[in-house]
């Protein structure tokens, strides 16, 4: 039975002395509650809580306590409310009043002691008060159940207060995690509305969990109170006090002090992870080397030996992989560990024997086409279209075993994609023809599946070819090809596919071939040298406008979706500008296009209006800040940024997202700063380290920005930890693993050069260079960083070897536009062989005139030649082309946006950066 609590708001007169018997049950609960409170008093008045709460003057408390016996009922009632609000700090004074002679005052004091000791808030409803009393008697599971019930009553303050009093650290943490999603939007809204009283009240209720400490520390840092809080916390003793100081230092970016306090707080793991951000990865690498299974520990040992310079021992250890077991399922993990530690040939050997298809893709990515073909089992002297090899696969396709058939079909598709990408489209078609003919002779299901697969994997023009071939061979019964034609645009929803097919079919009647061709153009699957797509699009828009409202809305939306599918964002923007008022579905599209295409004049007022309606929308605040910066409104932008940061509450996920926004529009240094802060504020006590590893991954993956700071030691630490994360990943393949090792060796070499260790520095750099031959990273950061920094002969030799690698591919595959582009990009960034670079760039642009990356390479060539104006001219062409017709190679919309933004950053590079000096 739960005793009904007396409501202090319902008393109308000064009562007579109450009988002690009436409090039998209450006293029992009071004993429990008092023990609960006194045992938890250290939590209530923990160092950080003492300093966060405004401790009332003892004189004020004593004066209020005396008023409990006042003659005026109103004064007594108000005194109880005021004392109850002040909480645990009033208990000593209340106990003195309880022991006094004034019975009325004593009873009121006793009642308040019970309320406060039980963790009851003065404004909680009766139902919540009953739950609190049950909470005191409940086991751990019961406490969590009651927590949820209190939150259902919207009593988040009560839950926070109970969590603050709770002794069990695990329950305390669980309660905080359950409650915080309810509290987080409330405190953000209070900040947005400048409701400082509510913000202070919430901060006072937060306990000593890491989440709450982070929020308080970040708030004090952003509001300029951090130094004062550090001063107050300086003399406090114990682990909790050290943790509080640690969080204050982490929020302020003082990692050295944070590391020291982490040690004092008995949190060595956090200290080691923070050391990584400070440029020292060794302690955490040593610590985490004992985790995981035998394969992971073996990989860690390889890494540590390499870091210690024990190359011979590391090489000997690398050969021990056979002792880890012969389970084929583990081969990919062994490959990953070998590659992430630089044992490229050993990793490749295992990959070729365990997963030839993966080896094929790796060689293709690093411009080693002969090895790609060899991994498929194609002999060196074989010539395209490799008829003997294809015929063997066709025989396998006729077997009963499904796995054998699927493997054969996959390999035929791989070879066709390989040839198509290298400009050998005729050979690609010849490779596919026997397989597609066989599929037609069977039930046709595989034929349909591979038509769709071709459209999705960059072979759209071939899928159209095979559809049209069947139309010619089958005569006039074309109903079955309607579905095949729709598969060409399977990224669209069914109603849009049906709408387009029906409209074009009505347009062309029995001429299904023309319908298929026009779908190919509208979806960006076909090359379009004379811009037929624009003419077709304009004609269809004109036809759509004449339809009735419902049909018009559907067809215009379909045409808009096709603009996105073929990457023609210029046409999409024109549709939005001219037709949004007539088409409901387009009305929300303008803002998305404006923001992602960096149209700051258009998007700034939209963001301002959005913030006016929702001032606590922190992500929109971050975007608004960027728009204001781009428009030159610096002072207002900084004000918005301060608001955005304050309302982030130090949430690492928000900081990471903002870093993405900054990075996309050219504020790379700010992105790096936010990602470092996100890592510093991440949960470093969990097992998965999700936020920390995400931030570190971004720092390592966007290395160029990190390298620009010149802090190579910090870049090396980040890279080595990222390598450790990759070894534990289940998704990383050989290419990514080697790329990770390339970055680490590159940073190590640059660090050694900066420290005067040229011999070791050059050795490390040469290791890095040979890990990923033919990869764009050599042009992106390797040669630009080393130009005029190392002996000219070494630089020239390294360039000649890397350039010869890609030059050989260009000769073997003269129509391979990507290989020509890579050769031109490498030469331009290295400022070598610029006339040859121009010739390669020309071939790439002629082959793919709408490929923004190739046009950007031409701009880089002219920049290297010292002609800024031509570089800017080509850069503008690149930006425009990146959002025009896909020309047979459509990309996903996020990739188109990212490409456009990167090319816009390149334009700023050509406009503002000094021209490279011509090396001898």
C-alpha positions in Angstrom: 0.0 0.0 0.0 1.3 3.5 -0.9 0.5 6.2 1.5 -1.2 9.2 -0.1 1.1 12.2 0.1 -0.2 15.3 1.7 -0.5 18.1 -0.8 0.9 21.3 0.6 -1.3 23.3 -1.7 -4.6 22.1 -0.2 -4.2 23.3 3.4 -6.5 26.0 4.4 -5.6 26.4 8.1 -2.9 25.7 10.6 -3.7 22.1 11.6 -3.7 20.5 15.0 -0.7 18.3 16.0 -0.8 15.1 13.9 -0.7 11.7 15.6 2.6 9.9 15.1 0.7 6.7 14.2 -0.4 8.4 11.0 3.1 8.3 9.8 4.0 4.7 10.4 4.2 3.8 6.7 5.7 7.1 5.8 8.4 6.8 8.4 9.3 3.3 7.0 9.6 4.8 3.6 11.4 7.8 5.0 14.1 5.6 6.5 14.6 4.0 3.1 14.5 7.3 1.3 16.9 9.0 3.8 19.3 6.1 3.5 19.0 6.3 -0.2 19.6 10.1 -0.2 22.5 10.1 2.3 24.2 7.2 0.5 23.8 9.1 -2.7 24.6 12.5 -1.2 28.1 12.3 -2.8 26.3 12.0 -6.2 23.9 14.9 -5.4 26.8 17.1 -4.4 29.4 15.6 -6.7 32.1 18.1 -7.6 30.6 19.0 -10.9 27.1 19.2 -9.5 28.3 21.5 -6.7 29.8 23.9 -9.2 26.9 23.7 -11.6 24.2 24.4 -9.1 23.9 27.8 -7.6 24.4 27.0 -3.8 22.0 29.2 -1.8 23.3 31.1 1.1 22.8 29.4 4.4 21.3 32.5 5.8 18.5 32.4 3.1 17.8 28.7 3.9 17.6 29.3 7.6 15.3 32.3 7.1 12.9 30.1 5.0 13.1 27.3 7.5 12.0 29.5 10.3 9.0 30.6 8.3 7.6 27.1 8.4 6.3 28.1 11.8 5.0 31.5 10.8 1.5 32.6 12.0 0.5 33.3 8.4 -0.7 30.2 6.4 0.4 31.9 3.2 3.9 32.5 4.4 4.2 28.9 5.7 3.0 27.5 2.3 5.3 29.7 0.3 8.3 28.7 2.6 7.6 25.0 1.9 7.5 25.6 -1.8 10.7 27.7 -1.8 12.6 25.2 0.4 11.4 22.2 -1.7 12.7 23.9 -4.9 16.1 24.4 -3.2 16.4 20.6 -2.8 19.1 18.8 -0.9 21.0 21.9 0.4 18.1 22.6 2.7 18.3 19.2 4.6 20.6 20.3 7.5 18.3 23.3 8.3 15.2 21.2 8.0 16.5 18.6 10.4 17.2 21.3 12.9 13.6 22.6 12.6 12.3 19.0 12.8 14.0 18.6 16.1 12.5 21.9 17.5 9.6 22.5 19.7 7.2 24.1 17.1 5.1 21.1 16.2 3.7 22.7 13.0 7.1 23.7 11.8 8.5 20.3 12.8 5.8 18.4 10.8 6.3 20.6 7.8 10.1 20.1 8.0 9.6 16.3 8.4 7.3 16.3 5.3 9.8 18.3 3.2 12.7 16.0 4.3 10.7 13.1 3.1 9.9 14.7 -0.2 13.4 15.9 -0.9 15.1 12.7 0.3 12.8 10.6 -1.9 13.8 12.7 -4.9 10.4 14.2 -5.5 10.2 17.5 -7.4 7.9 20.2 -6.1 5.8 20.3 -9.2 5.4 16.6 -9.9 1.7 15.4 -10.1 0.4 12.9 -7.6 0.7 10.0 -10.0 4.3 10.8 -10.5 4.9 11.0 -6.8 3.4 7.6 -6.3 5.8 6.2 -9.0 8.7 7.8 -7.2 7.9 6.1 -3.9 7.6 2.8 -5.8 11.0 3.5 -7.4 12.6 3.6 -4.0 11.5 0.1 -3.2 12.1 -1.4 -6.7 14.8 -3.6 -8.0 16.9 -2.6 -11.0 14.4 -3.8 -13.6 11.6 -2.1 -11.7 13.4 1.2 -11.7 13.8 1.1 -15.5 10.1 0.3 -15.9 9.1 3.2 -13.6 11.5 5.5 -15.5 9.6 4.7 -18.7 6.3 5.3 -16.9 7.4 8.7 -15.6 8.5 9.7 -19.1 5.1 8.7 -20.4 3.7 11.3 -17.9 6.2 13.8 -19.4 8.1 13.9 -16.1 11.6 14.1 -17.5 12.7 16.5 -14.8 11.7 13.9 -12.2 13.6 11.2 -14.0 16.7 13.3 -14.3 16.5 14.1 -10.5 16.1 10.4 -9.6 19.0 9.5 -11.9 21.1 12.0 -10.1 20.3 10.4 -6.8 20.7 6.8 -8.0 23.7 4.9 -6.5 24.0 2.1 -9.1 26.1 3.5 -11.8 24.7 1.2 -14.4 21.1 2.1 -13.6 22.0 5.8 -13.4 23.6 5.6 -16.9 20.6 3.7 -18.3 18.1 6.2 -16.9 20.1 9.1 -18.4 20.2 7.5 -21.8 16.5 6.8 -21.7 15.6 10.3 -20.6 18.0 12.3 -22.7 16.2 12.0 -26.1 13.2 13.7 -24.4 15.4 16.4 -22.8 17.7 17.1 -25.7 15.1 18.9 -28.0 13.8 20.8 -24.9 17.1 22.3 -24.0 17.8 23.1 -27.7 14.5 24.9 -28.0 15.2 26.8 -24.7 18.5 27.9 -26.1 16.9 29.0 -29.4 14.4 31.0 -27.4 17.0 32.5 -25.1 15.2 30.8 -22.2 18.3 30.8 -20.0 16.3 29.9 -16.8 15.1 26.6 -18.3 18.6 25.9 -19.7 20.1 26.4 -16.3 17.4 24.3 -14.6 18.1 21.4 -17.0 21.9 21.7 -16.6 21.4 21.6 -12.8 19.5 18.4 -13.1 22.1 16.6 -15.2 24.2 14.1 -13.4 27.7 12.8 -13.7 27.3 10.6 -16.7 29.7 11.2 -19.6 26.8 12.4 -21.7 25.8 15.0 -19.2 29.3 16.1 -18.5 29.9 16.6 -22.2 26.8 18.7 -22.6 27.7 20.9 -19.6 31.3 21.2 -20.6 30.4 22.1 -24.2 27.9 24.6 -23.0 30.3 26.3 -20.7 32.9 26.4 -23.4 30.6 27.9 -26.0 29.3 30.5 -23.5 32.8 31.6 -22.3 32.5 30.0 -18.8 34.9 27.2 -19.2 37.9 28.9 -17.6 35.8 29.8 -14.6 34.6 26.2 -14.3 38.1 24.9 -14.5 39.2 27.3 -11.8 36.4 26.1 -9.5 37.2 22.5 -10.3 40.9 22.8 -9.9 41.1 22.0 -6.2 38.5 19.2 -6.2 39.7 15.7 -5.5 38.7 12.2 -6.8 38.0 10.5 -10.1 34.7 12.3 -10.7 36.4 15.7 -10.3 39.1 14.6 -12.8 36.5 13.4 -15.3 34.7 16.7 -15.1 38.0 18.6 -15.7 38.8 16.1 -18.5 35.5 17.0 -20.3 36.1 20.7 -19.9 39.5 20.3 -21.6 38.0 18.0 -24.3 35.3 20.6 -25.1 37.9 23.3 -25.3 40.3 21.4 -27.5 43.1 21.2 -24.9 44.0 17.5 -25.5 47.2 17.5 -23.5 45.4 18.5 -20.4 42.5 16.2 -21.2 44.9 13.3 -21.5 46.4 14.0 -18.1 42.9 14.3 -16.4 41.8 11.0 -18.1 44.7 9.3 -16.4 43.6 10.9 -13.1 40.1 9.7 -13.7 41.3 6.1 -14.2 40.3 6.1 -17.8 43.5 5.1 -19.7 41.6 4.0 -22.8 40.2 7.5 -23.3 43.6 8.9 -22.7 45.1 6.7 -25.4 42.4 7.6 -27.9 42.9 11.3 -27.2 46.7 10.8 -27.7 46.0 9.7 -31.2 44.4 13.1 -32.0 47.5 14.6 -30.4 49.8 12.8 -32.8 50.8 9.7 -30.7 49.0 6.5 -31.8 51.5 4.0 -30.2 49.8 3.6 -26.8 46.4 2.9 -28.2 47.8 0.6 -30.9 49.6 -1.4 -28.2 46.5 -1.6 -26.1 44.1 -2.7 -28.9 46.6 -5.3 -30.2 45.5 -7.7 -27.5 41.8 -7.6 -28.5 40.0 -9.6 -31.2 40.8 -13.0 -32.5 44.1 -14.6 -33.7 43.9 -13.0 -37.2 43.4 -9.5 -35.9 46.2 -9.9 -33.3 48.5 -11.2 -36.0 47.7 -8.1 -38.1 48.4 -5.9 -35.2 51.7 -7.5 -34.6 52.7 -6.9 -38.3 51.8 -3.2 -37.8 53.7 -2.8 -34.6 56.8 -4.4 -36.1 56.7 -2.1 -39.1 56.2 0.9 -36.9 59.3 -0.1 -34.9 61.3 -0.4 -38.1 61.7 -4.1 -37.7 61.1 -4.9 -41.4 62.8 -8.3 -41.5 60.8 -9.5 -38.5 57.6 -8.2 -40.0 58.3 -9.9 -43.3 59.0 -13.2 -41.5 55.8 -12.8 -39.5 53.8 -12.1 -42.7 54.6 -15.6 -43.9 52.9 -17.1 -40.8 49.4 -16.6 -42.2 49.1 -20.3 -43.0 49.3 -21.0 -39.3 46.1 -19.0 -38.8 44.0 -21.7 -40.5 43.0 -22.6 -44.0 39.3 -21.7 -43.7 38.5 -20.0 -47.1 36.1 -17.8 -45.2 39.0 -16.2 -43.4 41.1 -15.5 -46.5 39.6 -12.1 -47.1 40.5 -11.1 -43.5 44.1 -12.3 -43.9 44.4 -10.4 -47.2 43.1 -7.3 -45.5 45.6 -7.5 -42.7 48.5 -8.1 -45.1 47.5 -5.3 -47.4 46.9 -2.8 -44.5 50.4 -3.4 -43.5 52.0 -3.1 -46.9 52.5 -6.7 -47.9 51.0 -6.2 -51.3 52.3 -9.2 -53.2 51.5 -11.6 -50.5 48.0 -10.3 -50.2 47.6 -10.5 -54.0 48.8 -14.1 -54.1 46.2 -15.2 -51.5 43.5 -13.1 -53.2 44.2 -14.6 -56.6 43.9 -18.2 -55.3 40.9 -17.5 -53.1 38.8 -14.9 -55.0 39.9 -14.4 -58.6 37.0 -12.1 -59.2 38.1 -9.7 -56.5 41.7 -9.8 -57.9 40.3 -8.9 -61.3 38.5 -5.8 -59.9 41.6 -4.8 -57.9 43.9 -4.9 -61.0 41.3 -3.0 -63.0 41.2 -0.2 -60.4 45.0 0.3 -60.4 45.3 0.3 -64.2 46.8 -3.2 -64.5 44.6 -4.6 -67.3 46.8 -7.5 -68.3 46.7 -8.9 -64.8 43.0 -8.3 -64.7 42.5 -10.6 -67.8 44.9 -13.1 -66.4 42.9 -13.4 -63.2 39.9 -14.3 -65.3 41.9 -17.1 -66.9 42.5 -15.3 -70.2 45.9 -16.2 -71.7 48.4 -13.5 -72.5 48.4 -14.2 -76.3 44.6 -14.2 -76.5 42.9 -11.4 -78.5 39.5 -9.8 -78.0 36.7 -10.7 -78.1 38.4 -13.8 -76.5 36.1 -16.3 -78.3 37.7 -19.4 -76.8 37.3 -18.1 -73.2 33.7 -17.0 -73.9 32.7 -20.3 -75.4 33.9 -22.1 -72.3 31.7 -19.9 -70.2 28.7 -20.6 -72.5 29.2 -24.3 -71.9 29.2 -23.7 -68.2 25.9 -21.7 -68.6 24.3 -24.9 -70.0 25.1 -27.0 -66.9 22.5 -27.9 -64.3 24.3 -26.5 -61.3 22.9 -23.0 -60.6 26.1 -21.8 -58.9 28.2 -22.7 -61.9 25.8 -20.9 -64.2 25.7 -17.8 -62.0 29.5 -17.7 -61.8 29.9 -18.0 -65.6 27.4 -15.3 -66.3 29.1 -13.0 -63.7 32.5 -13.5 -65.4 31.1 -12.7 -68.9 29.6 -9.5 -67.5 32.9 -8.6 -65.9 34.8 -9.0 -69.1 32.2 -7.0 -71.1 32.3 -4.2 -68.5 36.1 -4.2 -68.6 36.2 -3.9 -72.4 33.4 -1.3 -72.5 35.1 0.9 -70.0 38.4 0.8 -71.9 36.6 2.0 -75.1 36.3 -1.4 -76.7 32.5 -1.3 -77.0 32.3 -3.5 -80.1 34.3 -6.2 -78.4 32.1 -5.9 -75.3 29.0 -6.5 -77.4 30.6 -9.5 -79.0 31.4 -11.0 -75.6 27.8 -10.6 -74.4 26.1 -11.7 -77.6 26.5 -15.5 -77.2 25.3 -15.4 -73.6 22.3 -13.2 -74.4 21.4 -15.5 -77.3 21.5 -18.5 -75.0 19.3 -16.7 -72.5 16.7 -16.0 -75.2 16.6 -19.6 -76.2 15.9 -20.5 -72.5 13.0 -19.2 -70.6 14.0 -15.5 -71.0 14.2 -14.8 -67.2 18.0 -14.5 -67.2 17.8 -12.3 -70.4 15.5 -9.8 -68.6 17.7 -9.9 -65.5 20.8 -9.1 -67.5 19.2 -6.4 -69.5 18.5 -4.6 -66.2 22.0 -5.4 -64.9 23.6 -3.8 -68.0 21.5 -0.6 -67.5 22.6 -0.4 -63.9 26.3 -1.2 -64.5 27.3 1.3 -67.2 26.4 -0.8 -70.1 23.1 0.9 -70.9 23.8 1.3 -74.6 24.4 -2.5 -74.9 21.1 -3.3 -73.1 19.3 -1.1 -75.7 21.1 -2.9 -78.5 20.0 -6.3 -77.2 16.4 -5.2 -76.8 16.3 -3.8 -80.3 17.9 -7.0 -81.6 15.0 -9.0 -80.2 12.5 -6.6 -81.6 13.9 -7.1 -85.0 14.0 -10.9 -84.7 10.6 -11.4 -83.1 8.6 -9.3 -85.5 5.7 -7.1 -84.4 4.6 -8.7 -81.1 6.3 -6.3 -78.8 4.3 -6.5 -75.5 7.0 -8.5 -73.8 9.5 -5.7 -74.5 7.5 -3.2 -72.6 8.8 -4.6 -69.4 12.4 -4.8 -70.8 12.2 -1.2 -71.9 11.0 -0.1 -68.4 13.9 -1.9 -66.8 16.2 0.7 -68.5 14.7 3.2 -66.1 14.3 1.1 -63.1 15.5 3.8 -60.8 12.1 5.5 -61.3 9.0 4.5 -59.4 6.6 2.2 -61.4 4.0 4.9 -62.0 6.6 7.1 -63.7 8.0 4.3 -65.8 4.5 3.4 -66.9 3.7 7.0 -67.6 6.7 7.5 -69.9 6.3 4.2 -71.7 2.6 4.8 -72.4 3.3 8.3 -73.7 6.1 7.3 -76.0 4.2 4.3 -77.2 1.3 6.5 -78.1 3.7 8.8 -79.9 5.4 6.0 -82.0 2.8 3.3 -82.2 4.4 0.1 -83.5 7.8 1.7 -83.7 9.0 0.2 -80.5 12.6 0.6 -81.4 12.3 4.4 -81.5 10.5 4.3 -78.1 13.4 2.3 -76.7 16.0 4.7 -78.2 14.2 7.7 -76.7 14.0 6.1 -73.3 17.8 5.5 -73.6 18.4 9.2 -74.4 16.1 10.4 -71.6 17.7 8.1 -69.1 21.2 9.1 -70.1 22.1 5.6 -71.3 23.1 6.6 -74.8 25.8 8.9 -76.1 24.3 12.1 -77.6 26.8 14.0 -79.7 24.2 16.2 -81.4 22.1 16.9 -78.3 19.0 15.0 -79.4 18.0 14.7 -75.7 17.4 18.4 -75.2 15.1 18.6 -78.3 13.2 15.5 -77.2 12.9 16.8 -73.6 11.6 20.2 -74.7 9.1 18.6 -77.0 7.8 16.3 -74.3 7.5 19.2 -71.8 5.4 21.1 -74.4 3.2 18.0 -74.8 2.8 17.6 -71.0 1.6 21.1 -70.5 -1.4 20.5 -72.8 -2.6 17.5 -70.7 -5.3 17.7 -68.1 -4.1 18.6 -64.5 -3.7 15.1 -63.1 -2.0 13.7 -66.2 0.1 16.8 -66.6 1.4 16.6 -63.0 2.4 13.0 -63.4 4.1 13.4 -66.8 6.0 16.6 -65.7 7.2 14.8 -62.6 8.3 11.9 -64.7 10.3 14.2 -67.0 11.8 15.9 -64.0 12.9 12.5 -62.5 14.4 11.6 -65.9 16.5 14.9 -65.8 17.9 13.7 -62.5 18.5 10.2 -63.8 20.6 11.4 -66.7 22.3 14.0 -64.5 20.9 16.9 -66.4 20.4 19.2 -63.4 20.5 22.3 -65.7 17.3 21.1 -67.4 15.9 20.1 -64.0 16.5 23.6 -62.7 14.8 25.1 -65.7 11.8 22.8 -65.1 11.5 23.8 -61.5 11.8 27.5 -62.3 9.1 27.4 -65.0 6.7 24.7 -63.9 6.9 24.5 -60.1 3.8 26.6 -59.7 1.9 24.2 -62.0 3.2 20.9 -60.5 2.9 20.1 -56.8 5.8 17.6 -56.7 8.3 20.2 -58.1 7.6 22.8 -55.4 10.0 21.3 -52.9 12.7 20.5 -55.4 14.0 24.0 -55.9 15.5 24.3 -52.5 17.4 21.0 -52.8 18.8 22.0 -56.2 19.7 25.5 -55.0 21.6 24.3 -52.0 23.5 21.4 -53.6 24.4 23.5 -56.6 25.7 26.3 -54.4 23.2 29.0 -55.4 23.7 31.0 -52.3 21.6 34.1 -53.3 18.6 31.8 -53.8 19.0 29.6 -50.8 20.0 32.1 -48.1 16.5 33.7 -47.7 14.9 30.2 -47.7 17.2 29.1 -44.8 16.6 32.4 -43.0 12.8 31.8 -43.2 13.2 28.2 -42.1 15.2 29.3 -39.0 12.6 32.0 -38.2 10.0 29.2 -38.0 12.2 26.7 -36.3 15.1 28.5 -34.5 16.3 25.2 -33.0 16.9 23.6 -36.4 20.7 23.2 -35.9 21.5 21.6 -39.3 19.7 24.4 -41.1 21.6 26.9 -38.9 24.9 25.3 -40.1 23.8 25.6 -43.7 22.7 29.2 -43.2 26.0 30.1 -41.7 27.7 28.8 -44.9 25.4 30.7 -47.2 26.0 33.9 -45.3 29.8 33.3 -45.5 29.6 32.8 -49.2 27.6 36.0 -49.6 30.2 38.0 -47.6 28.0 38.6 -44.5 30.8 37.6 -42.2 29.6 39.1 -38.9 26.1 37.7 -39.2 27.5 34.3 -40.3 29.6 34.1 -37.1 26.6 34.9 -35.0 24.7 32.1 -36.6 27.6 29.8 -36.2 27.8 30.4 -32.5 24.1 29.6 -32.2 24.5 26.5 -34.2 27.4 25.3 -32.2 25.7 26.0 -28.9 22.6 24.0 -30.0 24.7 21.1 -31.1 25.4 20.4 -27.4 28.7 18.9 -28.5 26.9 16.1 -30.3 29.6 14.4 -32.4 27.2 13.3 -35.1 26.1 16.9 -35.6 29.7 18.1 -35.7 30.5 15.4 -38.3 27.6 16.4 -40.5 28.6 20.1 -40.4 32.1 19.0 -41.3 30.6 17.4 -44.4 28.8 20.6 -45.3 32.0 22.7 -44.9 34.1 20.3 -46.8 31.7 20.2 -49.8 31.8 23.9 -50.3 35.6 24.5 -49.9 36.0 25.2 -46.2 38.3 22.3 -45.7 40.2 23.6 -42.7 36.9 24.1 -40.9 35.8 20.6 -41.7 39.0 19.2 -40.3 38.6 21.2 -37.1 35.0 20.0 -36.6 36.0 16.3 -37.3 38.8 16.6 -34.7 36.4 18.1 -32.2 33.8 15.4 -32.9 36.5 12.7 -32.3 37.5 14.4 -29.0 33.9 14.6 -27.8 33.0 11.0 -28.8 32.1 8.3 -26.4 35.5 6.7 -25.7 34.3 4.2 -23.2 32.1 2.0 -25.5 33.2 -1.1 -27.3 32.3 0.0 -30.8 33.7 3.6 -30.8 31.3 4.4 -33.6 31.5 8.1 -33.6 35.2 8.2 -32.9 36.0 5.8 -35.7 33.7 7.7 -38.0 35.5 11.0 -37.3 38.9 9.4 -37.7 37.8 7.7 -40.9 36.8 11.1 -42.3 40.1 12.7 -41.2 42.1 9.9 -42.8 40.1 9.7 -46.0 40.2 13.4 -46.7 43.9 13.5 -46.1 44.7 16.3 -48.5 43.1 18.8 -46.1 44.8 17.3 -43.1 48.1 17.3 -45.0 47.7 21.0 -45.7 48.3 21.8 -42.0 51.8 20.3 -42.3 51.3 18.4 -39.0 52.5 15.1 -40.5 52.9 13.4 -37.1 49.3 13.9 -36.4 48.3 12.8 -39.9 50.5 9.6 -39.4 48.8 8.8 -36.1 45.4 9.2 -37.6 46.4 7.0 -40.6 47.8 4.2 -38.5 44.7 4.1 -36.3 42.5 4.0 -39.5 44.6 1.1 -40.7 43.7 -0.7 -37.4 40.0 0.0 -38.0 40.2 -1.3 -41.5 41.8 -4.6 -40.2 38.7 -5.1 -38.1 36.3 -4.1 -40.9 34.3 -6.7 -42.7 33.8 -4.5 -45.8 37.2 -3.3 -46.7 38.8 -5.0 -49.7 42.4 -5.2 -51.0 42.3 -1.8 -52.7 41.0 0.1 -49.7 43.5 -1.7 -47.4 46.4 -0.8 -49.6 45.2 2.8 -50.0 45.1 3.0 -46.2 48.7 1.8 -46.0 49.7 4.2 -48.8 48.4 7.1 -46.7 50.3 5.9 -43.6 53.6 5.4 -45.4 53.2 8.7 -47.2 52.6 10.6 -43.9 55.5 8.7 -42.2 57.8 9.6 -45.1 56.8 13.3 -45.0 57.2 13.4 -41.2 60.7 12.0 -41.5 61.6 14.5 -44.3 60.4 17.4 -42.1 62.4 16.1 -39.2 65.6 15.9 -41.3 65.6 12.1 -41.8 65.8 12.2 -45.6 67.0 8.6 -46.1 64.3 7.0 -44.1 61.8 9.5 -45.4 62.5 8.7 -49.0 62.4 5.0 -48.3 59.0 5.3 -46.8 57.7 7.5 -49.6 59.0 5.0 -52.2 57.1 2.2 -50.4 54.0 4.3 -50.5 54.4 5.1 -54.3 54.7 1.4 -55.3 51.7 0.2 -53.3 49.1 1.7 -55.6 50.6 2.2 -59.1 48.1 3.9 -61.4 46.1 5.3 -58.6 45.0 9.0 -58.6 46.4 9.6 -55.1 49.8 9.8 -56.6 48.6 12.8 -58.6 46.3 14.2 -55.9 48.9 14.5 -53.1 52.1 12.5 -53.6 53.9 14.4 -56.4 52.5 17.8 -55.6 53.7 17.5 -52.0 57.2 16.3 -53.1 57.8 18.7 -55.9 60.9 20.9 -55.1 61.1 19.1 -51.7 63.3 16.1 -52.6 66.3 15.7 -54.9 65.3 16.4 -58.5 66.7 13.1 -59.8 64.7 11.1 -57.4 61.6 13.0 -58.1 62.1 12.6 -61.9 62.8 8.9 -61.6 59.7 8.3 -59.5 57.6 10.2 -61.9 59.0 8.4 -64.9 58.2 5.0 -63.4 54.7 6.0 -62.4 54.0 7.7 -65.7 55.4 4.8 -67.7 52.9 2.5 -65.9 49.8 4.4 -67.0 51.3 5.4 -70.4 51.7 1.7 -71.2 48.0 1.1 -70.5 47.1 4.0 -72.8 49.0 2.4 -75.6 47.5 -1.1 -75.0 44.0 0.4 -74.9 44.1 3.6 -77.1 40.4 4.2 -76.7 40.5 4.0 -72.9 39.4 7.5 -72.0 39.9 7.0 -68.3 43.5 5.9 -68.8 44.3 8.9 -70.9 42.7 11.1 -68.3 44.8 9.5 -65.5 48.0 10.0 -67.5 47.2 13.6 -68.1 46.2 14.2 -64.5 49.4 12.6 -63.2 51.6 14.6 -65.5 49.8 17.9 -64.8 49.9 17.6 -61.1 53.5 16.6 -61.1 54.3 19.4 -63.6 56.0 17.0 -66.0 55.6 16.0 -69.7 52.9 18.7 -70.1 52.7 18.4 -73.9 52.0 14.7 -73.6 49.6 15.5 -70.8 47.7 17.9 -73.1 47.5 15.2 -75.8 46.1 12.6 -73.4 43.6 15.1 -72.0 42.4 15.9 -75.5 41.8 12.2 -76.2 39.8 11.8 -73.0 37.7 14.9 -73.7 37.0 13.9 -77.3 35.8 10.5 -76.1 33.6 11.8 -73.2 32.8 15.5 -73.9 30.3 15.7 -71.0 32.6 14.2 -68.4 33.3 17.0 -66.0 36.4 15.3 -64.5 38.1 15.1 -67.9 37.4 18.7 -68.6 38.8 19.6 -65.2 42.0 17.6 -66.0 42.4 19.8 -69.1 42.1 22.8 -66.8 44.8 21.4 -64.6 47.1 20.9 -67.6 46.7 24.5 -68.6 47.3 25.6 -65.0 50.5 23.5 -64.9 51.5 25.2 -68.2 51.1 28.6 -66.4 48.0 29.8 -68.3 45.5 30.7 -65.6 42.9 32.1 -68.0 42.7 28.9 -70.1 42.6 26.9 -66.8 39.6 28.9 -65.7 37.9 28.6 -69.0 38.1 24.8 -69.0 37.2 24.7 -65.3 33.9 26.5 -66.1 33.3 24.0 -68.9 33.9 21.2 -66.4 31.4 22.6 -63.9 28.7 23.1 -66.6 29.2 19.6 -68.0 29.0 17.9 -64.7 25.3 18.8 -64.5 24.4 18.2 -68.1 23.6 15.1 -70.1 25.3 12.0 -68.8 26.3 10.9 -72.3 25.9 7.2 -71.6 27.5 7.1 -68.1 24.9 8.3 -65.6 25.8 8.5 -61.9 23.7 8.6 -58.8 22.4 12.0 -57.8 24.6 12.3 -54.6 27.7 11.6 -56.8 26.6 14.3 -59.2 26.2 16.8 -56.5 29.6 15.9 -54.9 31.3 16.1 -58.3 29.8 19.5 -59.0 30.9 20.8 -55.6 34.4 19.4 -56.0 34.8 21.0 -59.5 33.6 24.3 -58.0 36.4 24.0 -55.4 38.8 23.3 -58.3 37.7 26.6 -59.9 38.7 28.4 -56.8 42.0 26.6 -56.8 42.7 27.7 -60.4 41.5 31.2 -59.6 43.5 31.9 -56.4 46.4 29.5 -56.0 49.8 30.4 -57.2 50.8 29.0 -60.6 53.3 26.1 -60.2 56.9 26.9 -61.1 58.3 25.1 -64.0 60.8 22.6 -62.7 64.0 22.0 -64.7 
